[in-house]
Amino acid sequence: MALGKLIDGKWTTEWTERDDSGQFKRMPTLFHDWITADGSSGFKAEPGRYHLYVSLGCPWAHRTVLLRSLKGLQDVISLSIVDPVISDQGWKFSERWGSIPDSLYGADYLWQIYTRAKADYSGRVTVPVLWDKEAQTIVNNESRQIIQMLNSEFNEFAAFPDSRSDPFRNRDFYPEALRSAIDAAMDAIYQPINNGVYRSGFAASQAAYNGAVTELFEALNHWEEVLGQQRYLVGDPITLADWCLFTTLFRFDLAYHGLFKTNLKRLVDFPNLWAYCRDLYQQPGVAEWCSTEHVKQLYYAGLPELNPSGIVPTGPEIDYGLAHGRDR
């Protein structure tokens, strides 16, 4: 396996997400169109029109499949799940470990979906991908934007559009009154935590690693303190910010602590963060989309640069179902 990208529609194993100092620099996503409920954007929210390509191992894609489930959009937006182990041609489709092949075109690799949208596409081939079956193109491949769309633009068709449809739980994870606070929280966790684990794991110099891992644990310590005073990142309701943090925390002890050398502490050594992670995991519609097998296969079998043997560890044993006590 080699991480690669497309150049003028041709697959190459070239990968350049590090700068001269050895710091990991994530390349930006390039498809940023928007689906709207009224169709004013040119992409109207309609049942059966859109398809989501994800990896259950990838935290960015994991956010989107969780929102699809939490909002009750399984019958509205169809789904493909790539093989957790990245191949020498990038994300591939298979039926291993419960993966779901490409039902639209029978593609073998995700890059074929990208070149179907844009024949001369140049850039990384990443998940998630939100695809428009009608226009035959990629609408968006930026996870933060996709979860906002799934939360707000498909409510007419969602089984759980808001708290009125499920009075015991909030199902609007991006309420108008809290959007500035939610955006601020997502901004605050992105670089040091969501991206920080990658900045640590893919660092190519000691200085780059030291800087990234220090920022990571400073941020974790900050949110450990915050979550000692309130249940979720912006207060009482679960919001998109929580789902953005959850997908990183879910993987922390499974992969990042060992493979990415983020081993100053384990997640289970943070009482509030660990209980908070279990709280979110135990929300209805979440656990069935959390695959420890996909996570470990992706990181340990799929990144030979970091794990040349490809041996996938049997542990750690983690019980996400333990009582969390966060309702106190």
KOLLO-437228 format. One line per 10 residues: number of its first residue (from 0); for each residue x, y, z of C-alpha. Coordinates in nm, 3 decimals, always signed. Layout:
! residues N
NUM	X Y Z  ...
! end
This chain:
! residues 328
0	+0.000 +0.000 +0.000  +0.111 +0.353 -0.072  -0.085 +0.665 +0.002  -0.139 +0.837 -0.331  -0.345 +1.084 -0.529  -0.475 +1.159 -0.877  -0.285 +1.386 -1.115  -0.485 +1.488 -1.423  -0.711 +1.187 -1.371  -0.424 +0.936 -1.343
10	-0.347 +0.748 -1.023  -0.004 +0.801 -0.873  +0.154 +0.688 -0.549  +0.304 +1.033 -0.497  +0.215 +1.167 -0.154  +0.325 +1.509 -0.037  +0.151 +1.599 +0.288  +0.467 +1.696 +0.475  +0.665 +2.017 +0.463  +1.043 +2.059 +0.475
20	+1.043 +2.064 +0.857  +0.874 +1.723 +0.873  +0.534 +1.856 +0.977  +0.222 +1.685 +0.846  +0.019 +1.930 +0.633  -0.325 +1.802 +0.537  -0.422 +1.881 +0.179  -0.758 +2.062 +0.145  -1.070 +1.898 +0.008  -1.188 +2.034 -0.327
30	-1.562 +1.960 -0.368  -1.767 +2.207 -0.165  -2.111 +2.234 -0.326  -2.413 +2.239 -0.097  -2.740 +2.048 -0.085  -3.032 +2.264 +0.029  -3.386 +2.180 +0.128  -3.531 +2.423 -0.128  -3.285 +2.339 -0.405  -3.164 +2.699 -0.436
40	-2.804 +2.574 -0.446  -2.871 +2.360 -0.753  -2.868 +2.044 -0.539  -3.209 +1.982 -0.387  -3.253 +1.751 -0.089  -3.455 +1.458 -0.221  -3.494 +1.096 -0.109  -3.298 +0.848 -0.317  -3.096 +1.110 -0.504  -2.772 +1.100 -0.301
50	-2.518 +0.834 -0.212  -2.256 +0.841 +0.063  -1.915 +0.676 +0.023  -1.742 +0.621 +0.359  -1.485 +0.426 +0.552  -1.578 +0.302 +0.898  -1.211 +0.323 +0.993  -1.167 +0.690 +0.900  -1.279 +0.941 +1.167  -1.376 +1.206 +0.911
60	-1.604 +0.968 +0.721  -1.730 +0.816 +1.046  -1.886 +1.151 +1.138  -2.106 +1.143 +0.830  -2.232 +0.787 +0.866  -2.320 +0.865 +1.228  -2.527 +1.169 +1.125  -2.701 +0.961 +0.859  -2.799 +0.716 +1.132  -2.878 +0.967 +1.406
70	-3.111 +1.164 +1.178  -3.277 +0.851 +1.043  -3.169 +0.896 +0.681  -3.087 +0.534 +0.601  -3.379 +0.509 +0.357  -3.306 +0.851 +0.209  -2.932 +0.836 +0.134  -2.776 +0.510 +0.014  -2.435 +0.395 +0.132  -2.111 +0.229 +0.030
80	-1.838 +0.134 +0.280  -1.486 +0.089 +0.142  -1.249 -0.186 +0.250  -1.068 -0.073 +0.565  -0.723 -0.154 +0.426  -0.603 +0.105 +0.177  -0.467 -0.063 -0.138  -0.188 +0.042 -0.375  -0.462 +0.229 -0.565  -0.613 +0.393 -0.261
90	-0.954 +0.315 -0.114  -1.098 +0.002 -0.272  -1.437 -0.166 -0.267  -1.483 -0.516 -0.129  -1.711 -0.718 +0.095  -1.452 -0.786 +0.365  -1.539 -0.712 +0.729  -1.889 -0.603 +0.632  -1.782 -0.350 +0.371  -2.045 -0.251 +0.113
100	-1.933 -0.238 -0.255  -2.018 +0.041 -0.495  -2.381 -0.029 -0.590  -2.402 +0.256 -0.841  -2.129 +0.180 -1.095  -1.951 -0.132 -0.972  -1.628 +0.064 -0.926  -1.323 -0.120 -0.796  -1.158 +0.187 -0.644  -1.283 +0.517 -0.508
110	-1.060 +0.712 -0.746  -1.288 +0.590 -1.026  -1.575 +0.779 -0.862  -1.361 +1.094 -0.852  -1.271 +1.070 -1.222  -1.635 +1.001 -1.308  -1.712 +1.338 -1.151  -1.412 +1.512 -1.309  -1.207 +1.323 -1.566  -0.893 +1.533 -1.515
120	-0.920 +1.562 -1.137  -0.596 +1.629 -0.950  -0.581 +1.584 -0.575  -0.622 +1.332 -0.297  -0.897 +1.072 -0.311  -1.056 +1.087 +0.031  -1.367 +0.978 +0.217  -1.637 +1.083 +0.281  -1.786 +1.151 -0.060  -2.144 +1.275 -0.102
130	-2.250 +1.182 -0.455  -2.545 +1.309 -0.663  -2.692 +1.024 -0.868  -2.894 +1.264 -1.082  -2.614 +1.504 -1.175  -2.357 +1.220 -1.176  -2.107 +1.416 -0.974  -1.952 +1.467 -0.632  -2.140 +1.731 -0.438  -1.905 +1.752 -0.143
140	-1.612 +1.568 +0.013  -1.559 +1.785 +0.323  -1.687 +1.604 +0.632  -1.770 +1.912 +0.837  -1.989 +2.050 +0.560  -2.154 +1.714 +0.493  -2.261 +1.666 +0.855  -2.416 +2.014 +0.854  -2.615 +1.921 +0.543  -2.727 +1.588 +0.685
150	-2.836 +1.758 +1.004  -3.031 +2.047 +0.855  -3.128 +2.003 +0.490  -3.303 +1.664 +0.484  -3.544 +1.714 +0.773  -3.849 +1.675 +0.551  -3.748 +1.312 +0.493  -3.563 +1.231 +0.816  -3.709 +0.985 +1.066  -3.567 +1.207 +1.343
160	-3.565 +1.564 +1.212  -3.557 +1.730 +1.554  -3.649 +1.684 +1.918  -4.020 +1.687 +1.837  -3.986 +1.353 +1.660  -3.790 +1.207 +1.951  -3.889 +1.402 +2.265  -3.638 +1.217 +2.485  -3.336 +1.318 +2.279  -3.221 +1.615 +2.078
170	-3.196 +1.539 +1.707  -3.101 +1.886 +1.588  -2.726 +1.886 +1.640  -2.673 +2.231 +1.487  -2.946 +2.455 +1.633  -2.950 +2.813 +1.509  -2.906 +2.967 +1.853  -2.588 +2.769 +1.924  -2.419 +2.771 +1.584  -2.150 +3.023 +1.671
180	-2.058 +2.826 +1.985  -2.065 +2.495 +1.794  -1.846 +2.637 +1.518  -1.603 +2.771 +1.776  -1.581 +2.433 +1.948  -1.523 +2.252 +1.618  -1.252 +2.502 +1.529  -1.091 +2.459 +1.871  -1.067 +2.079 +1.852  -0.973 +2.047 +1.485
190	-0.604 +2.134 +1.470  -0.478 +2.011 +1.809  -0.697 +1.698 +1.841  -0.875 +1.582 +1.523  -0.576 +1.665 +1.306  -0.330 +1.659 +1.595  -0.321 +1.280 +1.616  -0.219 +1.273 +1.248  +0.031 +1.554 +1.296  +0.187 +1.338 +1.567
200	+0.169 +1.007 +1.384  +0.293 +1.129 +1.046  +0.557 +1.369 +1.176  +0.892 +1.316 +1.003  +1.109 +1.498 +1.255  +1.142 +1.498 +1.633  +1.059 +1.868 +1.651  +0.742 +1.824 +1.445  +0.632 +1.533 +1.661  +0.712 +1.711 +1.987
210	+0.512 +2.015 +1.887  +0.211 +1.820 +1.771  +0.190 +1.581 +2.065  +0.233 +1.866 +2.315  -0.055 +2.059 +2.158  -0.265 +1.744 +2.150  -0.237 +1.670 +2.520  -0.274 +2.035 +2.617  -0.605 +2.035 +2.430  -0.716 +1.703 +2.581
220	-0.638 +1.836 +2.929  -0.840 +2.150 +2.853  -1.149 +1.958 +2.743  -1.109 +1.715 +3.033  -1.151 +2.016 +3.260  -1.444 +2.157 +3.062  -1.625 +1.823 +3.068  -1.585 +1.811 +3.442  -1.825 +2.108 +3.454  -2.074 +2.029 +3.177
230	-2.200 +1.721 +2.996  -2.113 +1.817 +2.637  -1.878 +2.056 +2.458  -2.116 +2.354 +2.441  -2.333 +2.270 +2.742  -2.641 +2.052 +2.775  -2.728 +1.939 +2.419  -2.525 +1.705 +2.201  -2.408 +1.899 +1.896  -2.205 +1.844 +1.581
240	-1.896 +1.945 +1.780  -1.943 +1.642 +2.004  -1.966 +1.402 +1.710  -1.650 +1.557 +1.565  -1.462 +1.493 +1.888  -1.617 +1.151 +1.947  -1.480 +0.990 +1.631  -1.124 +1.084 +1.732  -1.170 +0.970 +2.093  -1.322 +0.638 +1.981
250	-0.996 +0.561 +1.795  -0.756 +0.697 +2.053  -0.670 +0.385 +2.253  -0.745 +0.154 +1.958  -0.487 +0.307 +1.725  -0.348 +0.652 +1.795  -0.199 +0.576 +2.138  +0.019 +0.299 +1.997  +0.070 +0.349 +1.625  +0.076 +0.730 +1.626
260	+0.286 +0.754 +1.945  +0.027 +0.966 +2.125  +0.114 +0.770 +2.436  +0.156 +1.029 +2.709  -0.180 +0.905 +2.838  -0.454 +0.674 +2.721  -0.810 +0.798 +2.678  -0.911 +0.581 +2.974  -0.671 +0.787 +3.188  -0.895 +1.093 +3.139
270	-1.201 +1.023 +3.359  -1.427 +1.288 +3.203  -1.325 +1.236 +2.840  -1.353 +0.858 +2.872  -1.700 +0.875 +3.031  -1.804 +1.135 +2.770  -1.691 +0.903 +2.490  -1.900 +0.620 +2.637  -2.198 +0.853 +2.674  -2.191 +0.933 +2.301
280	-2.122 +0.573 +2.201  -2.434 +0.463 +2.390  -2.665 +0.707 +2.211  -2.920 +0.521 +1.992  -2.794 +0.466 +1.638  -2.425 +0.499 +1.718  -2.274 +0.168 +1.833  -2.375 -0.025 +1.520  -2.160 +0.210 +1.310  -1.853 +0.188 +1.538
290	-1.625 -0.090 +1.409  -1.314 -0.160 +1.612  -1.213 -0.411 +1.343  -1.228 -0.153 +1.063  -1.028 +0.092 +1.276  -0.750 -0.153 +1.357  -0.733 -0.290 +1.002  -0.712 +0.061 +0.857  -0.431 +0.182 +1.079  -0.226 -0.129 +1.152
300	-0.266 -0.326 +0.827  -0.301 -0.026 +0.597  -0.008 +0.197 +0.695  +0.315 +0.000 +0.633  +0.518 +0.319 +0.664  +0.426 +0.314 +1.034  +0.377 -0.063 +1.081  +0.589 -0.251 +0.823  +0.492 -0.596 +0.953  +0.122 -0.531 +0.901
310	+0.048 -0.720 +1.221  -0.286 -0.614 +1.370  -0.290 -0.625 +1.752  -0.552 -0.831 +1.931  -0.614 -0.558 +2.188  -0.676 -0.340 +2.363  -0.992 -0.461 +2.533  -1.220 -0.159 +2.563  -1.575 -0.168 +2.700  -1.758 +0.130 +2.551
320	-2.076 -0.004 +2.710  -1.971 +0.064 +3.068  -2.207 +0.295 +3.258  -2.090 +0.652 +3.198  -2.269 +0.847 +3.474  -2.263 +1.165 +3.265  -2.631 +1.238 +3.334  -2.529 +1.348 +3.684
! end
